[in-house]
Amino acid sequence: MSDDLKKKAAQAALAHVRGGMKLGLGTGSTAAHFIEGLAEKVRAGLDVIGVPTSEQTARQATHAGIELSSLDETPRLDLTVDGADEIGPGLVLIKGGGGALLREKIVAYASEQMLVIADEAKVVHSLGAFPLPIEVVSFGLAATRIAIETAADRLGLAGELTLRQHAGQTYQTDSGNFILDASFGPISDPQALASTLAAIPGVVEHGLFIGLASSALIAGAGGVRKIKA
């Protein structure tokens, strides 16, 4: 059922795409449905250029026949369509479950608008049930972990920081970094946490997306509804 809802949200997002657009292409299962639908429109004659947020997305889009560019070649985008792991009040998001948070945030920031697509289960009253991904450099990992724990404690947050693993090895992002998944629980002040994490030298980026999403298409049993920031 969840995958069907993801597909419905993705299909609804296609109505926001116009010929000539420069599009940021998100990463994850919901974004993959959008790319599939976009490819059908491209094969029918739609002219767009996509900038992928991950190597995985780049492979899918290339295989599907979507023309791709990079932010160096196309530094300003019209629209980014991407999923989210959690959507809180004011369209504050947690992203990064798929490991692409750094590139996703860079692409979203370069876009005039960011449209989030998700199923109803992703909408929450308070962020934090989904562990917050924090992308960190490998150098000084133990020191960075302690710095994150100390900073979180000052904000009244505590929880396990888990070094992400994949296939029995430490997971590495497309940029060669590691991810600490922080199980802080409810995050009452996302902006304070975002600012605190950004001040830690070993932190490359975090999965709190604040002020980036302009709207969201949420698919539920009653259809697809739109939320605006």
Phi and psi restraints in degrees (value plus and minus 20) as a CYANA .aco file:
   2 SER   PHI     -80.7   -40.7
   2 SER   PSI     -61.6   -21.6
   3 ASP   PHI     -86.7   -46.7
   3 ASP   PSI     -55.1   -15.1
   4 ASP   PHI     -83.4   -43.4
   4 ASP   PSI     -60.0   -20.0
   5 LEU   PHI     -88.1   -48.1
   5 LEU   PSI     -59.2   -19.2
   6 LYS   PHI     -79.7   -39.7
   6 LYS   PSI     -61.8   -21.8
   7 LYS   PHI     -85.6   -45.6
   7 LYS   PSI     -58.9   -18.9
   8 LYS   PHI     -85.0   -45.0
   8 LYS   PSI     -60.7   -20.7
   9 ALA   PHI     -84.3   -44.3
   9 ALA   PSI     -61.2   -21.2
  10 ALA   PHI     -84.4   -44.4
  10 ALA   PSI     -62.0   -22.0
  11 GLN   PHI     -84.8   -44.8
  11 GLN   PSI     -57.8   -17.8
  12 ALA   PHI     -83.8   -43.8
  12 ALA   PSI     -52.5   -12.5
  13 ALA   PHI     -87.6   -47.6
  13 ALA   PSI     -45.4    -5.4
  14 LEU   PHI     -83.2   -43.2
  14 LEU   PSI     -44.4    -4.4
  15 ALA   PHI     -88.4   -48.4
  15 ALA   PSI     -35.2     4.8
  16 HIS   PHI    -113.2   -73.2
  16 HIS   PSI     -20.5    19.5
  17 VAL   PHI    -118.1   -78.1
  17 VAL   PSI     111.3   151.3
  18 ARG   PHI    -142.6  -102.6
  18 ARG   PSI     136.8   176.8
  19 GLY   PHI     -78.4   -38.4
  19 GLY   PSI     120.7   160.7
  20 GLY   PHI      69.0   109.0
  20 GLY   PSI     -24.5    15.5
  21 MET   PHI     -91.1   -51.1
  21 MET   PSI     128.5   168.5
  22 LYS   PHI    -124.5   -84.5
  22 LYS   PSI      95.6   135.6
  23 LEU   PHI    -133.6   -93.6
  23 LEU   PSI     114.5   154.5
  24 GLY   PHI    -103.4   -63.4
  24 GLY   PSI     108.6   148.6
  25 LEU   PHI    -126.5   -86.5
  25 LEU   PSI      96.8   136.8
  26 GLY   PHI     -93.4   -53.4
  26 GLY   PSI    -199.5  -159.5
  27 THR   PHI    -142.5  -102.5
  27 THR   PSI     123.6   163.6
  28 GLY   PHI     102.6   142.6
  28 GLY   PSI     156.5   196.5
  29 SER   PHI     -86.2   -46.2
  29 SER   PSI     -58.3   -18.3
  30 THR   PHI     -92.9   -52.9
  30 THR   PSI     -62.6   -22.6
  31 ALA   PHI     -81.8   -41.8
  31 ALA   PSI     -53.8   -13.8
  32 ALA   PHI     -82.3   -42.3
  32 ALA   PSI     -57.5   -17.5
  33 HIS   PHI     -83.9   -43.9
  33 HIS   PSI     -59.6   -19.6
  34 PHE   PHI     -82.9   -42.9
  34 PHE   PSI     -62.9   -22.9
  35 ILE   PHI     -83.4   -43.4
  35 ILE   PSI     -59.0   -19.0
  36 GLU   PHI     -81.1   -41.1
  36 GLU   PSI     -65.8   -25.8
  37 GLY   PHI     -86.8   -46.8
  37 GLY   PSI     -58.5   -18.5
  38 LEU   PHI     -83.9   -43.9
  38 LEU   PSI     -59.0   -19.0
  39 ALA   PHI     -81.7   -41.7
  39 ALA   PSI     -58.3   -18.3
  40 GLU   PHI     -81.9   -41.9
  40 GLU   PSI     -61.7   -21.7
  41 LYS   PHI     -88.4   -48.4
  41 LYS   PSI     -56.1   -16.1
  42 VAL   PHI     -83.9   -43.9
  42 VAL   PSI     -62.3   -22.3
  43 ARG   PHI     -86.1   -46.1
  43 ARG   PSI     -43.5    -3.5
  44 ALA   PHI    -108.5   -68.5
  44 ALA   PSI     -19.2    20.8
  45 GLY   PHI      97.7   137.7
  45 GLY   PSI     -22.2    17.8
  46 LEU   PHI     -88.6   -48.6
  46 LEU   PSI     113.1   153.1
  47 ASP   PHI    -126.0   -86.0
  47 ASP   PSI      85.9   125.9
  48 VAL   PHI    -158.9  -118.9
  48 VAL   PSI     143.9   183.9
  49 ILE   PHI    -143.3  -103.3
  49 ILE   PSI     113.9   153.9
  50 GLY   PHI    -131.5   -91.5
  50 GLY   PSI     124.1   164.1
  51 VAL   PHI    -137.0   -97.0
  51 VAL   PSI      92.5   132.5
  52 PRO   PHI     -98.8   -58.8
  52 PRO   PSI     131.0   171.0
  53 THR   PHI    -117.6   -77.6
  53 THR   PSI     -18.3    21.7
  54 SER   PHI    -180.9  -140.9
  54 SER   PSI     143.7   183.7
  55 GLU   PHI     -85.6   -45.6
  55 GLU   PSI     -54.9   -14.9
  56 GLN   PHI     -81.0   -41.0
  56 GLN   PSI     -66.8   -26.8
  57 THR   PHI     -84.6   -44.6
  57 THR   PSI     -59.4   -19.4
  58 ALA   PHI     -80.4   -40.4
  58 ALA   PSI     -61.8   -21.8
  59 ARG   PHI     -85.0   -45.0
  59 ARG   PSI     -64.9   -24.9
  60 GLN   PHI     -82.8   -42.8
  60 GLN   PSI     -66.6   -26.6
  61 ALA   PHI     -86.3   -46.3
  61 ALA   PSI     -60.1   -20.1
  62 THR   PHI     -82.9   -42.9
  62 THR   PSI     -66.2   -26.2
  63 HIS   PHI     -81.5   -41.5
  63 HIS   PSI     -52.3   -12.3
  64 ALA   PHI    -103.0   -63.0
  64 ALA   PSI     -27.4    12.6
  65 GLY   PHI      70.2   110.2
  65 GLY   PSI      -1.9    38.1
  66 ILE   PHI    -107.2   -67.2
  66 ILE   PSI     110.5   150.5
  67 GLU   PHI     -88.6   -48.6
  67 GLU   PSI     110.5   150.5
  68 LEU   PHI    -135.3   -95.3
  68 LEU   PSI     134.2   174.2
  69 SER   PHI    -157.8  -117.8
  69 SER   PSI    -195.1  -155.1
  70 SER   PHI    -144.5  -104.5
  70 SER   PSI     148.0   188.0
  71 LEU   PHI     -90.4   -50.4
  71 LEU   PSI     -41.3    -1.3
  72 ASP   PHI     -89.9   -49.9
  72 ASP   PSI     -60.0   -20.0
  73 GLU   PHI    -101.5   -61.5
  73 GLU   PSI     -53.3   -13.3
  74 THR   PHI    -152.6  -112.6
  74 THR   PSI      60.5   100.5
  75 PRO   PHI     -97.5   -57.5
  75 PRO   PSI     -33.9     6.1
  76 ARG   PHI    -142.8  -102.8
  76 ARG   PSI     109.1   149.1
  77 LEU   PHI    -135.7   -95.7
  77 LEU   PSI     133.1   173.1
  78 ASP   PHI    -100.4   -60.4
  78 ASP   PSI     -61.6   -21.6
  79 LEU   PHI    -174.9  -134.9
  79 LEU   PSI     116.8   156.8
  80 THR   PHI    -132.8   -92.8
  80 THR   PSI     112.9   152.9
  81 VAL   PHI    -135.9   -95.9
  81 VAL   PSI     101.0   141.0
  82 ASP   PHI    -171.3  -131.3
  82 ASP   PSI     141.3   181.3
  83 GLY   PHI    -110.4   -70.4
  83 GLY   PSI    -190.9  -150.9
  84 ALA   PHI    -175.5  -135.5
  84 ALA   PSI     132.4   172.4
  85 ASP   PHI    -106.1   -66.1
  85 ASP   PSI     -53.4   -13.4
  86 GLU   PHI    -166.1  -126.1
  86 GLU   PSI     125.0   165.0
  87 ILE   PHI    -145.1  -105.1
  87 ILE   PSI      92.4   132.4
  88 GLY   PHI    -121.4   -81.4
  88 GLY   PSI    -196.7  -156.7
  89 PRO   PHI     -75.6   -35.6
  89 PRO   PSI     120.4   160.4
  90 GLY   PHI      53.7    93.7
  90 GLY   PSI      -4.8    35.2
  91 LEU   PHI      37.6    77.6
  91 LEU   PSI      16.1    56.1
  92 VAL   PHI    -100.7   -60.7
  92 VAL   PSI     110.8   150.8
  93 LEU   PHI    -136.6   -96.6
  93 LEU   PSI     135.1   175.1
  94 ILE   PHI    -130.7   -90.7
  94 ILE   PSI     106.2   146.2
  95 LYS   PHI    -153.3  -113.3
  95 LYS   PSI     145.0   185.0
  96 GLY   PHI      97.9   137.9
  96 GLY   PSI     -16.4    23.6
  97 GLY   PHI     -79.9   -39.9
  97 GLY   PSI     -49.4    -9.4
  98 GLY   PHI    -109.6   -69.6
  98 GLY   PSI     -19.2    20.8
  99 GLY   PHI      65.9   105.9
  99 GLY   PSI     -13.0    27.0
 100 ALA   PHI    -128.5   -88.5
 100 ALA   PSI       2.3    42.3
 101 LEU   PHI     -78.0   -38.0
 101 LEU   PSI     -58.4   -18.4
 102 LEU   PHI     -83.4   -43.4
 102 LEU   PSI     -73.5   -33.5
 103 ARG   PHI     -88.0   -48.0
 103 ARG   PSI     -55.4   -15.4
 104 GLU   PHI     -81.0   -41.0
 104 GLU   PSI     -61.1   -21.1
 105 LYS   PHI     -91.8   -51.8
 105 LYS   PSI     -58.8   -18.8
 106 ILE   PHI     -82.6   -42.6
 106 ILE   PSI     -64.7   -24.7
 107 VAL   PHI     -86.5   -46.5
 107 VAL   PSI     -63.4   -23.4
 108 ALA   PHI     -81.5   -41.5
 108 ALA   PSI     -60.1   -20.1
 109 TYR   PHI     -86.3   -46.3
 109 TYR   PSI     -47.9    -7.9
 110 ALA   PHI    -105.1   -65.1
 110 ALA   PSI     -18.0    22.0
 111 SER   PHI    -125.5   -85.5
 111 SER   PSI     126.7   166.7
 112 GLU   PHI     -84.1   -44.1
 112 GLU   PSI     -57.7   -17.7
 113 GLN   PHI    -161.2  -121.2
 113 GLN   PSI     130.0   170.0
 114 MET   PHI    -141.5  -101.5
 114 MET   PSI     102.1   142.1
 115 LEU   PHI    -127.3   -87.3
 115 LEU   PSI      99.8   139.8
 116 VAL   PHI    -114.5   -74.5
 116 VAL   PSI     117.1   157.1
 117 ILE   PHI    -142.7  -102.7
 117 ILE   PSI     112.6   152.6
 118 ALA   PHI    -183.4  -143.4
 118 ALA   PSI     145.2   185.2
 119 ASP   PHI    -109.8   -69.8
 119 ASP   PSI     143.1   183.1
 120 GLU   PHI     -75.7   -35.7
 120 GLU   PSI     -51.2   -11.2
 121 ALA   PHI     -84.2   -44.2
 121 ALA   PSI     -39.0     1.0
 122 LYS   PHI    -100.2   -60.2
 122 LYS   PSI     -33.3     6.7
 123 VAL   PHI    -104.7   -64.7
 123 VAL   PSI     104.2   144.2
 124 VAL   PHI    -151.0  -111.0
 124 VAL   PSI     139.3   179.3
 125 HIS   PHI    -101.0   -61.0
 125 HIS   PSI     -48.3    -8.3
 126 SER   PHI    -165.1  -125.1
 126 SER   PSI     111.5   151.5
 127 LEU   PHI     -89.2   -49.2
 127 LEU   PSI     133.8   173.8
 128 GLY   PHI     107.3   147.3
 128 GLY   PSI     -33.6     6.4
 129 ALA   PHI     -85.3   -45.3
 129 ALA   PSI     -56.4   -16.4
 130 PHE   PHI    -104.5   -64.5
 130 PHE   PSI     108.6   148.6
 131 PRO   PHI     -77.8   -37.8
 131 PRO   PSI     117.4   157.4
 132 LEU   PHI    -100.0   -60.0
 132 LEU   PSI      97.4   137.4
 133 PRO   PHI     -93.5   -53.5
 133 PRO   PSI     113.2   153.2
 134 ILE   PHI    -146.7  -106.7
 134 ILE   PSI      95.6   135.6
 135 GLU   PHI    -105.7   -65.7
 135 GLU   PSI     107.2   147.2
 136 VAL   PHI    -151.9  -111.9
 136 VAL   PSI     136.3   176.3
 137 VAL   PHI     -98.8   -58.8
 137 VAL   PSI     135.8   175.8
 138 SER   PHI     -92.2   -52.2
 138 SER   PSI     -52.3   -12.3
 139 PHE   PHI     -85.4   -45.4
 139 PHE   PSI     109.0   149.0
 140 GLY   PHI      49.0    89.0
 140 GLY   PSI      11.1    51.1
 141 LEU   PHI     -76.8   -36.8
 141 LEU   PSI     -64.3   -24.3
 142 ALA   PHI     -83.2   -43.2
 142 ALA   PSI     -60.9   -20.9
 143 ALA   PHI     -86.8   -46.8
 143 ALA   PSI     -59.2   -19.2
 144 THR   PHI     -86.2   -46.2
 144 THR   PSI     -60.2   -20.2
 145 ARG   PHI     -79.7   -39.7
 145 ARG   PSI     -66.1   -26.1
 146 ILE   PHI     -83.0   -43.0
 146 ILE   PSI     -60.4   -20.4
 147 ALA   PHI     -82.9   -42.9
 147 ALA   PSI     -59.8   -19.8
 148 ILE   PHI     -85.9   -45.9
 148 ILE   PSI     -65.7   -25.7
 149 GLU   PHI     -81.5   -41.5
 149 GLU   PSI     -61.9   -21.9
 150 THR   PHI     -85.8   -45.8
 150 THR   PSI     -63.7   -23.7
 151 ALA   PHI     -85.1   -45.1
 151 ALA   PSI     -61.5   -21.5
 152 ALA   PHI     -84.2   -44.2
 152 ALA   PSI     -59.3   -19.3
 153 ASP   PHI     -81.2   -41.2
 153 ASP   PSI     -56.7   -16.7
 154 ARG   PHI     -84.7   -44.7
 154 ARG   PSI     -44.7    -4.7
 155 LEU   PHI    -114.6   -74.6
 155 LEU   PSI     -14.7    25.3
 156 GLY   PHI      59.6    99.6
 156 GLY   PSI       0.8    40.8
 157 LEU   PHI    -130.4   -90.4
 157 LEU   PSI     121.4   161.4
 158 ALA   PHI    -169.8  -129.8
 158 ALA   PSI     129.3   169.3
 159 GLY   PHI     144.0   184.0
 159 GLY   PSI     148.1   188.1
 160 GLU   PHI     -93.4   -53.4
 160 GLU   PSI     117.6   157.6
 161 LEU   PHI    -123.3   -83.3
 161 LEU   PSI      95.4   135.4
 162 THR   PHI    -128.3   -88.3
 162 THR   PSI     103.7   143.7
 163 LEU   PHI     -92.3   -52.3
 163 LEU   PSI      98.6   138.6
 164 ARG   PHI     -83.9   -43.9
 164 ARG   PSI     116.7   156.7
 165 GLN   PHI    -138.6   -98.6
 165 GLN   PSI     134.4   174.4
 166 HIS   PHI    -169.1  -129.1
 166 HIS   PSI     105.5   145.5
 167 ALA   PHI      33.8    73.8
 167 ALA   PSI      19.7    59.7
 168 GLY   PHI      59.9    99.9
 168 GLY   PSI     -14.5    25.5
 169 GLN   PHI    -149.4  -109.4
 169 GLN   PSI     141.9   181.9
 170 THR   PHI     -83.7   -43.7
 170 THR   PSI     107.0   147.0
 171 TYR   PHI     -87.8   -47.8
 171 TYR   PSI     117.1   157.1
 172 GLN   PHI    -140.7  -100.7
 172 GLN   PSI     115.7   155.7
 173 THR   PHI     -93.7   -53.7
 173 THR   PSI     153.6   193.6
 174 ASP   PHI     -80.6   -40.6
 174 ASP   PSI     -42.1    -2.1
 175 SER   PHI    -114.1   -74.1
 175 SER   PSI     -15.2    24.8
 176 GLY   PHI      63.6   103.6
 176 GLY   PSI      -4.7    35.3
 177 ASN   PHI    -118.7   -78.7
 177 ASN   PSI     151.8   191.8
 178 PHE   PHI    -121.2   -81.2
 178 PHE   PSI     146.2   186.2
 179 ILE   PHI    -147.6  -107.6
 179 ILE   PSI     107.9   147.9
 180 LEU   PHI    -120.1   -80.1
 180 LEU   PSI     102.3   142.3
 181 ASP   PHI    -113.6   -73.6
 181 ASP   PSI      95.6   135.6
 182 ALA   PHI    -118.5   -78.5
 182 ALA   PSI      95.3   135.3
 183 SER   PHI    -112.5   -72.5
 183 SER   PSI      53.6    93.6
 184 PHE   PHI    -102.2   -62.2
 184 PHE   PSI     -38.3     1.7
 185 GLY   PHI      59.4    99.4
 185 GLY   PSI    -179.7  -139.7
 186 PRO   PHI     -75.2   -35.2
 186 PRO   PSI     110.0   150.0
 187 ILE   PHI    -124.7   -84.7
 187 ILE   PSI      81.4   121.4
 188 SER   PHI     -94.7   -54.7
 188 SER   PSI     -48.6    -8.6
 189 ASP   PHI    -152.3  -112.3
 189 ASP   PSI      61.7   101.7
 190 PRO   PHI     -78.4   -38.4
 190 PRO   PSI     -57.3   -17.3
 191 GLN   PHI     -84.4   -44.4
 191 GLN   PSI     -62.3   -22.3
 192 ALA   PHI     -83.3   -43.3
 192 ALA   PSI     -61.4   -21.4
 193 LEU   PHI     -86.8   -46.8
 193 LEU   PSI     -62.3   -22.3
 194 ALA   PHI     -80.0   -40.0
 194 ALA   PSI     -65.5   -25.5
 195 SER   PHI     -85.4   -45.4
 195 SER   PSI     -59.0   -19.0
 196 THR   PHI     -86.2   -46.2
 196 THR   PSI     -64.4   -24.4
 197 LEU   PHI     -86.0   -46.0
 197 LEU   PSI     -58.6   -18.6
 198 ALA   PHI     -84.3   -44.3
 198 ALA   PSI     -42.1    -2.1
 199 ALA   PHI    -104.8   -64.8
 199 ALA   PSI     -26.6    13.4
 200 ILE   PHI    -107.8   -67.8
 200 ILE   PSI      99.9   139.9
 201 PRO   PHI     -75.4   -35.4
 201 PRO   PSI     -57.1   -17.1
 202 GLY   PHI     -98.2   -58.2
 202 GLY   PSI     -28.8    11.2
 203 VAL   PHI    -105.8   -65.8
 203 VAL   PSI     100.7   140.7
 204 VAL   PHI    -100.4   -60.4
 204 VAL   PSI     -66.6   -26.6
 205 GLU   PHI    -184.7  -144.7
 205 GLU   PSI     143.3   183.3
 206 HIS   PHI    -149.6  -109.6
 206 HIS   PSI     145.2   185.2
 207 GLY   PHI    -108.5   -68.5
 207 GLY   PSI      -7.7    32.3
 208 LEU   PHI    -104.9   -64.9
 208 LEU   PSI      96.3   136.3
 209 PHE   PHI    -125.2   -85.2
 209 PHE   PSI      87.4   127.4
 210 ILE   PHI    -139.4   -99.4
 210 ILE   PSI     106.0   146.0
 211 GLY   PHI      53.0    93.0
 211 GLY   PSI      -2.7    37.3
 212 LEU   PHI    -125.1   -85.1
 212 LEU   PSI     -61.0   -21.0
 213 ALA   PHI     -97.7   -57.7
 213 ALA   PSI     108.9   148.9
 214 SER   PHI    -113.4   -73.4
 214 SER   PSI     -47.9    -7.9
 215 SER   PHI    -181.4  -141.4
 215 SER   PSI     147.0   187.0
 216 ALA   PHI    -161.7  -121.7
 216 ALA   PSI     123.2   163.2
 217 LEU   PHI    -128.0   -88.0
 217 LEU   PSI      96.2   136.2
 218 ILE   PHI    -133.5   -93.5
 218 ILE   PSI     100.9   140.9
 219 ALA   PHI    -116.9   -76.9
 219 ALA   PSI     108.9   148.9
 220 GLY   PHI    -157.8  -117.8
 220 GLY   PSI    -192.5  -152.5
 221 ALA   PHI     -81.7   -41.7
 221 ALA   PSI     -48.3    -8.3
 222 GLY   PHI    -111.2   -71.2
 222 GLY   PSI     -15.3    24.7
 223 GLY   PHI     100.4   140.4
 223 GLY   PSI    -180.1  -140.1
 224 VAL   PHI    -129.0   -89.0
 224 VAL   PSI     105.5   145.5
 225 ARG   PHI    -135.1   -95.1
 225 ARG   PSI     136.8   176.8
 226 LYS   PHI    -129.9   -89.9
 226 LYS   PSI     114.6   154.6
 227 ILE   PHI    -135.1   -95.1
 227 ILE   PSI     113.6   153.6
 228 LYS   PHI    -129.2   -89.2
 228 LYS   PSI     129.1   169.1
